[in-house]
């Protein structure tokens, strides 16, 4: 049985040193929209890294509330433990859990791990730590965590609403636990709405960020400037997305992902997908086909076909049957499989070609996917300090 994480002195010292390199004006307060990106004293920009860069650890969260998952709660917890064990073959894992649920989380996660799976007692509401956890930024010798002001995807007062008060403050508690300084973002958003190549280019959907349920009164240009200042971004490639049809308003991490600078994987809907999402795919493909990155490179787009929704194990309109919601770890790609044998095999082949130096590990996540998310939504990486 694993015990809560206590950082080694050398690691904590490194993190504190890195955080101290961030200007005081950028720590714990919102950056003004007209500010320049935060830099170290040496002038290096604190930049959101590519997920494929080396990680120190992966963060996950233990689903807490029966009111959200109801009779699926035990099954989704088993899925979280299964994903945590697969990730632990490649890097350490830390699972956030409510103090009263930490013993159960340790029981589910505590045996058979390769690297450590630690359970950290921080109150939370749900498992989607990609969205409510910190988004990390780094520079040589420096790391900080950007708190993107999680507001429950802006769904208060809608049928998608679920409790999020604990999730909204979890990033602050997590960063304090690890001695990493907090940058409060000058926008409201979620980690799943942010996809970068690590070289200054960001992919994002208009529907999830330029939306009055997150950023009322802010224009697209103003949101873009806020993204650039807080994440060290030079260029944002916007795709329209689709508002109001899922809890996230169409996060980019289910739609398009960087596999390397200048290379993007695009989710291609499989048979049985609603026509509205097919239209999102077509419009995204059109935008990406003519887009360039921050260095002027045309984007090379590889399509990743989705499964036939009549052949998968999962059902329901909220079931996320997207292979694109995979997670890149040290030496591997952790990807979903849905039970359509042919499509699962094609997804493995496409991902292997895009990540030739990594193992492709496919995991059944039907209970997680039934909640409208996937492996990427359920994880957040802490990058190694460059």
C-alpha positions in Angstrom: 0.0 0.0 0.0 1.4 3.3 -1.0 1.6 6.3 1.3 0.9 10.0 0.4 3.7 11.6 -1.5 6.5 13.4 0.4 8.8 15.0 -2.2 12.5 14.2 -1.8 14.5 17.2 -0.7 16.5 17.4 -3.9 13.3 17.5 -6.0 11.5 20.0 -3.9 14.6 22.2 -3.9 14.8 22.1 -7.7 11.1 23.0 -8.0 11.4 25.9 -5.6 14.5 27.1 -7.5 12.7 26.9 -10.8 9.6 28.7 -9.4 11.8 31.5 -8.0 12.9 32.3 -11.5 9.4 33.4 -12.4 8.9 37.2 -12.0 6.9 38.1 -8.8 4.3 39.9 -10.9 3.4 36.7 -12.6 2.9 34.6 -9.4 -0.4 34.1 -7.8 -2.2 36.9 -9.7 -3.7 37.3 -13.1 -1.4 38.6 -15.8 -2.9 41.6 -17.5 -4.0 40.9 -21.1 -1.4 43.4 -22.4 1.5 41.8 -20.5 4.4 40.0 -22.1 4.9 36.3 -21.4 6.6 35.5 -18.1 10.3 35.0 -18.4 13.2 34.0 -16.2 15.9 36.5 -15.2 18.0 35.1 -18.1 15.2 36.1 -20.5 13.9 32.6 -21.2 10.1 32.4 -21.8 8.1 30.1 -19.6 6.3 28.0 -22.2 3.8 25.2 -22.1 5.8 22.2 -23.3 4.7 19.5 -25.7 3.2 16.5 -23.9 5.8 14.3 -25.6 8.5 16.0 -23.5 9.8 14.1 -20.6 7.5 13.9 -17.5 8.4 13.9 -13.8 5.0 12.3 -13.0 1.4 12.0 -14.0 -1.5 13.4 -11.9 -4.9 11.7 -11.8 -8.0 12.1 -9.6 -10.3 9.7 -7.8 -13.9 10.1 -8.8 -15.7 11.2 -5.6 -19.4 11.7 -6.0 -22.2 9.1 -6.4 -24.4 12.0 -7.5 -22.3 12.3 -10.7 -21.6 8.7 -11.6 -24.4 6.9 -9.7 -24.3 3.1 -10.2 -21.2 3.5 -12.5 -19.0 4.9 -9.7 -17.3 1.6 -8.8 -16.7 0.7 -12.4 -15.2 4.1 -13.3 -13.0 3.9 -10.2 -11.7 0.5 -11.5 -11.0 2.2 -14.9 -9.0 4.9 -13.2 -7.0 2.4 -11.3 -6.4 0.4 -14.5 -5.2 3.5 -16.4 -3.0 4.4 -13.4 -1.3 1.0 -13.4 -0.6 1.2 -17.1 0.9 4.6 -16.8 3.0 3.4 -13.8 4.9 1.1 -16.1 6.5 4.2 -17.5 6.5 7.0 -14.9 5.3 7.7 -11.3 1.6 8.5 -10.8 -0.1 10.6 -8.1 -3.8 10.2 -7.6 -5.7 13.0 -5.8 -8.5 11.8 -3.5 -10.7 13.1 -0.8 -9.3 12.3 2.6 -12.3 10.1 3.4 -11.8 8.2 0.2 -8.0 7.9 0.2 -8.0 4.4 1.8 -10.2 3.1 -1.0 -8.0 4.7 -3.7 -4.9 3.2 -2.1 -6.6 -0.2 -2.1 -7.6 0.0 -5.8 -4.2 1.5 -6.9 -1.8 0.1 -4.3 -0.6 -3.2 -5.8 1.1 -4.2 -8.9 2.5 -0.8 -9.8 5.9 -0.5 -11.6 6.8 3.1 -10.6 5.0 4.4 -7.5 1.3 5.2 -7.4 0.9 7.6 -4.6 -2.5 8.8 -3.2 -2.4 12.5 -2.3 -5.2 13.7 0.1 -6.7 16.7 -1.7 -10.4 17.2 -1.9 -11.9 16.9 -5.4 -15.2 16.2 -7.0 -14.5 14.3 -10.2 -11.8 12.6 -12.2 -11.2 15.2 -15.0 -7.9 16.5 -13.7 -6.8 17.6 -17.2 -9.4 20.3 -16.9 -9.2 21.4 -13.3 -5.5 20.7 -12.5 -2.7 23.0 -13.3 -1.2 23.4 -16.7 2.5 23.5 -16.4 5.0 25.9 -18.0 8.7 25.5 -18.1 12.0 27.2 -19.0 15.6 26.1 -18.4 15.8 25.6 -14.7 12.3 26.7 -14.0 8.7 25.4 -13.7 5.4 26.9 -12.7 1.8 25.9 -12.7 -0.9 27.9 -14.5 -4.3 27.8 -12.8 -6.9 28.3 -15.5 -9.7 29.2 -13.1 -11.9 26.1 -13.5 -15.6 27.0 -13.4 -17.2 23.6 -14.1 -17.0 24.2 -17.9 -19.3 27.1 -17.5 -22.3 24.8 -17.1 -23.9 26.3 -14.0 -27.6 26.6 -14.6 -27.6 24.0 -17.4 -28.4 20.4 -17.6 -24.7 19.6 -17.8 -24.0 21.2 -14.3 -22.2 19.1 -11.7 -20.6 20.1 -8.4 -17.1 21.5 -8.9 -16.3 23.6 -5.8 -13.4 21.3 -4.7 -12.1 20.8 -8.2 -12.0 24.6 -8.6 -9.3 24.9 -5.8 -7.5 21.6 -6.3 -4.8 23.2 -8.6 -3.8 25.6 -5.9 -3.5 22.8 -3.3 -1.6 20.5 -5.6 0.9 23.2 -6.5 1.5 24.1 -2.9 2.1 20.4 -2.0 4.9 20.2 -4.5 6.4 23.7 -3.9 5.6 24.9 -7.4 4.6 28.5 -7.8 1.1 29.3 -9.1 0.3 31.6 -12.0 -3.3 32.6 -12.2 -4.4 32.7 -15.8 -6.1 35.9 -17.2 -8.8 33.7 -18.7 -11.1 30.8 -17.8 -10.5 27.5 -19.5 -9.4 24.0 -19.0 -6.3 21.9 -19.8 -8.3 19.9 -22.4 -8.9 23.1 -24.4 -5.1 23.6 -24.8 -2.9 21.6 -27.3 0.6 22.8 -28.0 3.6 21.6 -30.0 6.0 22.9 -27.3 7.5 25.4 -29.8 5.0 28.2 -29.4 2.0 27.0 -31.4 -1.4 26.3 -29.7 -4.4 24.6 -31.2 -7.8 25.6 -29.6 -11.5 25.7 -30.4 -13.3 28.9 -30.4 -16.4 27.2 -28.9 -14.7 26.2 -25.7 -12.7 29.4 -24.9 -14.4 32.4 -26.7 -17.6 31.6 -25.0 -19.5 33.8 -22.5 -19.8 30.8 -20.1 -16.1 31.1 -19.5 -14.9 34.5 -20.7 -17.8 36.9 -20.9 -17.1 40.2 -22.6 -13.7 38.9 -24.1 -13.2 39.0 -27.8 -11.3 36.2 -29.6 -8.3 38.5 -29.9 -8.4 39.2 -26.2 -8.6 35.5 -25.3 -5.7 34.8 -27.7 -3.6 37.5 -26.0 -4.3 36.0 -22.6 -3.3 32.5 -23.9 -0.1 33.9 -25.3 0.9 35.7 -22.1 0.2 33.0 -19.7 1.4 30.0 -21.7 4.3 31.4 -23.6 2.5 31.0 -27.0 3.5 32.8 -30.2 0.6 31.7 -32.4 -2.9 30.2 -31.8 -4.5 28.2 -34.6 -8.2 28.4 -34.0 -10.8 25.9 -35.2 -14.5 26.7 -34.7 -15.6 23.6 -32.6 -19.2 23.3 -31.5 -20.8 24.9 -28.4 -23.6 23.5 -26.3 -23.5 19.8 -27.5 -21.3 18.4 -24.8 -20.1 19.4 -21.4 -16.8 20.8 -22.7 -18.2 22.8 -25.7 -15.8 20.7 -27.9 -12.4 20.5 -26.4 -9.5 20.3 -28.8 -8.0 17.2 -27.1 -10.8 15.0 -28.6 -10.4 16.5 -32.0 -6.8 17.4 -33.0 -3.4 16.7 -31.3 0.2 17.5 -32.1 2.4 14.5 -32.5 5.5 16.6 -33.3 6.1 20.2 -34.5 4.3 20.7 -37.8 2.4 17.3 -37.4 -1.2 16.9 -36.3 -3.5 14.0 -35.8 -7.1 14.7 -36.6 -10.0 12.7 -35.2 -12.1 11.3 -38.1 -15.6 10.3 -36.9 -16.5 6.7 -37.5 -19.8 5.3 -38.7 -22.8 6.1 -36.5 -21.5 9.5 -35.2 -23.9 12.4 -35.1 -23.8 14.6 -38.3 -23.0 17.6 -36.2 -19.7 16.1 -35.2 -19.0 15.1 -38.7 -19.4 18.8 -39.7 -17.0 19.8 -36.9 -14.4 17.3 -38.3 -14.9 18.7 -41.9 -14.5 22.3 -40.8 -11.4 21.5 -38.7 -9.8 19.6 -41.6 -10.4 22.6 -43.8 -8.8 25.0 -41.3 -5.8 22.8 -40.6 -5.1 22.1 -44.3 -4.2 25.7 -44.8 -2.8 26.6 -41.4 0.9 27.3 -40.5 2.6 27.1 -37.1 4.5 29.7 -35.2 7.6 29.0 -37.4 5.7 29.2 -40.7 5.5 25.5 -41.3 2.4 24.1 -43.0 0.7 21.5 -40.8 0.9 17.9 -42.0 -2.4 16.3 -41.0 -2.9 12.6 -40.4 -6.4 11.3 -39.9 -7.2 8.9 -37.1 -10.5 7.0 -37.9 -12.9 6.5 -35.1 -14.7 3.2 -34.4 -18.1 2.1 -35.7 -20.4 3.0 -32.9 -22.6 0.0 -33.7 -19.7 -2.3 -32.9 -18.2 -0.8 -29.8 -19.0 -2.0 -26.2 -20.1 1.5 -25.0 -23.4 3.1 -25.6 -25.1 6.4 -25.0 -24.9 9.8 -26.7 -22.2 11.0 -24.2 -19.9 8.1 -24.8 -16.6 9.4 -26.1 -15.4 7.1 -28.9 -12.3 9.1 -29.8 -8.9 7.5 -30.1 -7.5 11.0 -30.3 -8.0 11.4 -26.6 -4.8 9.4 -25.9 -2.1 10.3 -23.4 1.7 10.4 -24.1 3.9 9.3 -21.3 7.7 8.6 -21.0 8.3 5.9 -23.7 4.6 5.1 -24.5 1.2 6.2 -25.7 -1.7 5.2 -23.5 -4.7 5.0 -25.8 -8.3 3.7 -25.6 -9.7 0.6 -27.3 -13.5 0.3 -27.7 -14.2 -3.3 -28.9 -14.4 -2.6 -32.6 -11.5 -4.9 -33.4 -10.8 -3.5 -36.9 -10.9 0.1 -35.8 -8.9 -0.6 -32.6 -6.2 -2.2 -34.8 -6.1 0.8 -37.2 -5.8 3.2 -34.3 -2.8 1.3 -33.0 -1.1 1.3 -36.3 -1.8 5.1 -36.9 -0.5 6.0 -33.4 2.5 3.7 -33.8 3.5 5.4 -37.1 3.1 8.8 -35.5 5.1 7.8 -32.4 7.7 5.4 -33.7 9.9 5.5 -30.6 7.0 4.8 -28.1 5.0 1.7 -27.2 1.3 1.9 -27.9 -0.7 0.6 -24.9 -4.4 0.2 -25.5 -6.8 0.2 -22.5 -10.5 -0.5 -22.2 -12.1 2.6 -20.6 -15.8 2.1 -21.2 -16.9 3.5 -17.9 -14.7 6.6 -18.2 -15.8 7.1 -21.8 -19.5 6.8 -20.7 -19.0 10.1 -18.9 -18.0 11.9 -22.0 -14.2 11.9 -21.5 -11.2 9.7 -22.1 -7.6 8.9 -21.0 -6.3 12.4 -21.8 -9.1 14.0 -19.9 -8.3 11.9 -16.8 -4.6 12.7 -16.7 -2.3 15.7 -16.4 1.5 15.6 -16.8 4.1 17.5 -14.7 7.0 18.1 -17.1 10.6 17.6 -16.1 12.5 20.8 -15.6 14.5 21.5 -18.7 
